[in-house]
């Protein structure tokens, strides 16, 4: 990876920490969180976080309520704006986001904030685990809400809807970031139907990562394997539009501009009239 990057190392963040707003989005997948329940990741944040970091709840602040648009549809612009203002973000603020290690939730935050119009958002590569492993200081002190004045401009990152996803799989390159097993329709436990969008290409999230949770250094080689020479438009989906954002970010690191399908399989599989393919990818 070279040139302009959307990633930042722990040591670089430590050097720049007084110049940026840091946001903690530690999160784990839960289905049907009870009303009033504490946000997933809040306890970890309360115990220790990057000094000065604000906690943002992925389920309620980076996604809308689950429903016919999927488990994690895009949030309302007003919700994102209120979240960013609470963190003290203004038009030219530089933002760094992180999660526990793998940057799945952090990539969703990166994508949503970029979609909302922020120009400078980076992901801490390796997350809080990388920060801790580097021996950098942590804090349990939670900053007071600030009063930023950013005005969000939704639509600043490309996204496709459920109709476009079917067309993309036929006429472009639609990547499926879920595991090979879920792509094949095996052992589906999260959504009503197992399988994949017909024509989609299997591109498991974990194949874009190194063993320590950081992004692979050889992303271009991985892209060459997945794309097989494809040079047209690219879009990515997953289960509910979270981990697909990780792949959009990985592709951005090598200059490939990909669209996100936010509804992903959790939206596609709700309608029994939509076609479903099963089995491993041919070849």
C-alpha positions as CSV (number, residue, x, y, z in Angstrom):
1,X,0.0,0.0,0.0
2,X,1.3,3.4,-0.8
3,X,0.2,7.0,-1.5
4,X,-2.9,8.3,0.1
5,X,-4.2,5.9,2.8
6,X,-7.3,5.6,4.9
7,X,-5.4,3.8,7.6
8,X,-3.2,5.0,10.4
9,X,-0.8,3.0,12.6
10,X,-0.9,3.1,16.4
11,X,2.3,5.0,16.6
12,X,1.2,7.6,14.1
13,X,-2.0,8.1,15.9
14,X,-0.1,8.6,19.2
15,X,1.9,11.3,17.4
16,X,-1.2,13.1,16.0
17,X,-3.6,12.4,18.8
18,X,-3.9,16.1,19.8
19,X,-4.9,17.0,16.3
20,X,-7.7,14.5,15.7
21,X,-11.0,13.4,17.1
22,X,-10.8,9.7,18.0
23,X,-13.9,7.5,18.0
24,X,-14.2,4.0,19.6
25,X,-16.7,1.8,17.8
26,X,-16.0,-1.6,19.5
27,X,-18.9,-3.9,18.6
28,X,-20.0,-7.5,18.2
29,X,-22.9,-8.9,16.3
30,X,-26.0,-9.4,18.4
31,X,-29.5,-10.2,17.1
32,X,-32.5,-8.5,18.7
33,X,-30.8,-6.3,21.4
34,X,-33.3,-5.7,24.1
35,X,-34.7,-2.1,24.4
36,X,-32.6,-0.2,26.9
37,X,-29.8,-2.7,26.9
38,X,-26.2,-1.2,27.1
39,X,-24.6,-0.9,23.7
40,X,-22.3,-3.7,22.7
41,X,-18.7,-2.6,23.3
42,X,-19.6,0.0,25.9
43,X,-18.2,-2.1,28.8
44,X,-14.9,-2.5,27.0
45,X,-14.7,1.2,26.3
46,X,-15.5,2.1,29.9
47,X,-12.7,-0.2,31.1
48,X,-10.0,1.2,28.8
49,X,-9.8,3.2,25.6
50,X,-7.5,5.4,23.6
51,X,-7.2,8.6,25.7
52,X,-9.8,11.2,24.7
53,X,-11.8,8.8,22.5
54,X,-15.6,9.1,22.3
55,X,-17.7,5.9,22.2
56,X,-20.2,5.5,19.3
57,X,-22.7,2.7,19.2
58,X,-22.8,1.0,15.8
59,X,-26.3,-0.4,16.2
60,X,-28.0,2.9,17.0
61,X,-25.7,5.6,15.6
62,X,-24.2,4.0,12.5
63,X,-27.3,2.1,11.4
64,X,-31.0,2.5,11.3
65,X,-33.6,0.2,13.0
66,X,-33.7,-3.3,11.5
67,X,-36.5,-4.0,9.1
68,X,-37.3,-4.5,5.5
69,X,-34.1,-2.8,4.4
70,X,-32.0,-5.3,6.4
71,X,-30.4,-5.7,9.8
72,X,-28.2,-2.6,9.6
73,X,-29.7,-0.2,7.1
74,X,-28.1,3.2,6.7
75,X,-28.8,5.6,9.5
76,X,-30.7,8.9,9.2
77,X,-28.6,11.8,8.3
78,X,-29.7,13.6,11.4
79,X,-28.5,10.7,13.6
80,X,-25.1,10.8,12.1
81,X,-24.9,14.6,12.4
82,X,-25.9,14.5,16.1
83,X,-23.3,11.8,16.7
84,X,-20.5,13.7,15.0
85,X,-21.4,17.0,16.7
86,X,-21.4,15.2,20.1
87,X,-17.8,14.2,19.4
88,X,-16.9,17.8,18.5
89,X,-16.6,17.3,14.8
90,X,-16.7,20.3,12.5
91,X,-16.3,20.6,8.7
92,X,-12.5,20.2,8.6
93,X,-12.0,18.0,11.6
94,X,-9.8,15.0,11.1
95,X,-11.3,11.8,12.5
96,X,-9.8,8.4,13.5
97,X,-12.0,5.4,14.2
98,X,-11.1,2.1,15.8
99,X,-12.6,-1.1,17.1
100,X,-11.3,-4.1,19.0
101,X,-8.9,-5.5,16.4
102,X,-10.2,-6.5,13.0
103,X,-11.5,-3.1,11.8
104,X,-14.9,-4.5,10.7
105,X,-17.0,-2.0,12.8
106,X,-14.4,0.7,12.3
107,X,-14.7,0.3,8.5
108,X,-18.4,0.7,8.8
109,X,-17.8,3.9,10.8
110,X,-15.3,5.1,8.2
111,X,-17.8,4.4,5.4
112,X,-20.8,6.1,7.1
113,X,-18.8,9.2,8.1
114,X,-17.4,9.4,4.5
115,X,-20.9,8.9,3.1
116,X,-22.0,11.7,5.4
117,X,-19.4,14.0,3.8
118,X,-16.4,14.0,6.1
119,X,-13.3,14.3,4.0
120,X,-10.6,13.0,6.4
121,X,-11.5,9.8,8.2
122,X,-8.9,7.1,9.0
123,X,-9.1,3.6,10.6
124,X,-6.6,2.6,13.2
125,X,-5.1,-0.5,11.6
126,X,-5.3,-3.4,14.1
127,X,-7.7,-1.5,16.4
128,X,-7.4,-1.2,20.1
129,X,-5.3,-4.4,20.2
130,X,-2.6,-2.8,18.1
131,X,-2.7,0.3,20.4
132,X,-2.3,-1.8,23.5
133,X,0.4,-4.1,22.0
134,X,2.4,-1.0,21.2
135,X,2.5,-0.1,24.9
136,X,0.7,3.2,24.4
137,X,-1.3,4.8,27.2
138,X,-5.0,4.0,27.8
139,X,-7.7,5.7,29.8
140,X,-11.0,5.0,31.5
141,X,-11.9,8.7,31.6
142,X,-14.9,9.5,29.3
143,X,-14.8,12.9,27.7
144,X,-17.7,15.3,28.1
145,X,-19.9,15.8,25.0
146,X,-18.7,18.6,22.8
147,X,-20.6,20.9,20.4
148,X,-19.3,20.4,16.9
149,X,-21.1,22.2,14.1
150,X,-20.6,19.8,11.2
151,X,-23.4,19.6,8.6
152,X,-23.6,16.2,7.0
153,X,-24.1,15.6,3.3
154,X,-25.3,12.1,2.8
155,X,-24.6,10.4,-0.4
156,X,-20.9,11.3,-0.5
157,X,-19.9,7.6,-0.9
158,X,-21.5,5.4,-3.6
159,X,-24.1,2.9,-2.5
160,X,-26.5,0.6,-4.4
161,X,-29.9,-0.7,-3.5
162,X,-31.5,-4.2,-3.8
163,X,-32.5,-3.8,-7.4
164,X,-29.1,-2.5,-8.5
165,X,-27.4,-5.4,-6.6
166,X,-29.1,-7.9,-9.0
167,X,-28.0,-5.9,-12.0
168,X,-24.5,-5.5,-10.7
169,X,-24.1,-9.2,-10.2
170,X,-25.0,-9.8,-13.8
171,X,-23.3,-6.8,-15.6
172,X,-20.5,-5.8,-13.2
173,X,-18.6,-7.4,-10.3
174,X,-20.6,-8.0,-7.1
175,X,-18.4,-9.3,-4.3
176,X,-19.8,-11.3,-1.4
177,X,-17.7,-10.6,1.7
178,X,-19.3,-13.4,3.9
179,X,-17.6,-16.7,4.6
180,X,-17.4,-19.3,1.8
181,X,-19.8,-21.4,3.8
182,X,-22.5,-18.8,4.0
183,X,-22.0,-17.9,0.4
184,X,-22.7,-21.6,-0.5
185,X,-25.8,-21.5,1.7
186,X,-24.4,-23.8,4.4
187,X,-25.2,-23.3,8.0
188,X,-27.1,-20.1,7.7
189,X,-28.2,-18.9,11.1
190,X,-28.7,-15.2,10.8
191,X,-31.0,-14.8,7.8
192,X,-34.1,-16.5,6.5
193,X,-32.5,-18.1,3.5
194,X,-29.0,-19.4,2.8
195,X,-27.1,-18.8,-0.4
196,X,-25.9,-15.8,-2.4
197,X,-27.0,-13.3,-5.0
198,X,-26.8,-15.1,-8.4
199,X,-23.7,-14.0,-10.2
200,X,-21.9,-12.7,-7.1
201,X,-18.3,-13.6,-6.5
202,X,-17.2,-15.1,-3.2
203,X,-14.6,-12.8,-1.5
204,X,-14.4,-13.7,2.2
205,X,-13.6,-10.9,4.5
206,X,-10.8,-12.8,6.3
207,X,-8.9,-13.2,3.0
208,X,-8.2,-9.5,3.0
209,X,-6.7,-9.5,6.5
210,X,-3.4,-10.5,8.0
211,X,-3.3,-12.9,11.0
212,X,-3.1,-10.0,13.5
213,X,-6.3,-8.3,12.2
214,X,-4.5,-5.7,10.2
215,X,-5.1,-5.2,6.5
216,X,-2.9,-7.3,4.3
217,X,0.1,-5.6,2.9
218,X,-0.5,-7.3,-0.5
219,X,-4.0,-6.1,-1.2
220,X,-3.3,-5.7,-4.9
221,X,-2.4,-9.3,-5.2
222,X,-5.6,-10.3,-3.4
223,X,-7.6,-8.1,-5.8
224,X,-6.0,-9.7,-8.8
225,X,-7.1,-13.1,-7.6
226,X,-10.7,-12.0,-6.9
227,X,-11.2,-9.8,-9.9
228,X,-9.7,-12.1,-12.5
229,X,-9.0,-9.1,-14.8
230,X,-12.3,-7.4,-14.3
231,X,-11.9,-3.7,-15.0
232,X,-15.5,-2.5,-14.7
233,X,-17.6,-1.3,-11.7
234,X,-17.4,-3.1,-8.4
235,X,-19.8,-3.4,-5.5
236,X,-19.6,-5.3,-2.2
237,X,-22.2,-6.9,0.1
238,X,-22.1,-9.1,3.2
239,X,-24.7,-10.1,5.8
240,X,-25.9,-6.7,6.7
241,X,-23.6,-4.1,5.3
242,X,-21.0,-4.1,8.1
243,X,-18.1,-6.2,7.0
244,X,-18.6,-5.3,3.4
245,X,-17.4,-1.8,4.3
246,X,-14.1,-3.4,5.3
247,X,-13.6,-4.7,1.8
248,X,-14.6,-1.3,0.3
249,X,-11.9,0.2,2.4
250,X,-9.4,-2.4,1.4
251,X,-10.1,-1.7,-2.3
252,X,-9.8,2.0,-1.7
253,X,-6.3,1.4,-0.4
254,X,-5.3,0.2,-3.9
255,X,-7.2,2.8,-5.8
256,X,-10.3,0.6,-6.6
257,X,-13.5,2.5,-6.0
258,X,-16.3,0.2,-4.9
259,X,-19.9,0.8,-4.0
260,X,-21.5,-0.7,-0.9
261,X,-24.8,-2.5,-0.8
262,X,-25.9,-1.6,2.7
263,X,-29.0,-3.9,2.8
264,X,-26.8,-6.9,1.8
265,X,-28.0,-10.5,2.3
266,X,-30.2,-9.5,5.2
267,X,-32.4,-7.4,2.9
268,X,-32.1,-9.6,-0.2
269,X,-33.1,-12.8,1.6
270,X,-36.3,-11.3,3.0
271,X,-38.2,-11.4,-0.2
272,X,-39.0,-15.0,-1.3
273,X,-39.4,-13.8,-4.9
274,X,-35.8,-12.8,-5.2
275,X,-33.5,-15.5,-6.8
276,X,-31.0,-17.3,-4.6
277,X,-28.0,-19.3,-5.7
278,X,-26.3,-22.0,-3.6
279,X,-23.2,-24.0,-3.7
280,X,-19.5,-23.0,-4.0
281,X,-18.3,-20.7,-6.6
282,X,-17.6,-22.5,-9.9
283,X,-13.9,-23.2,-10.6
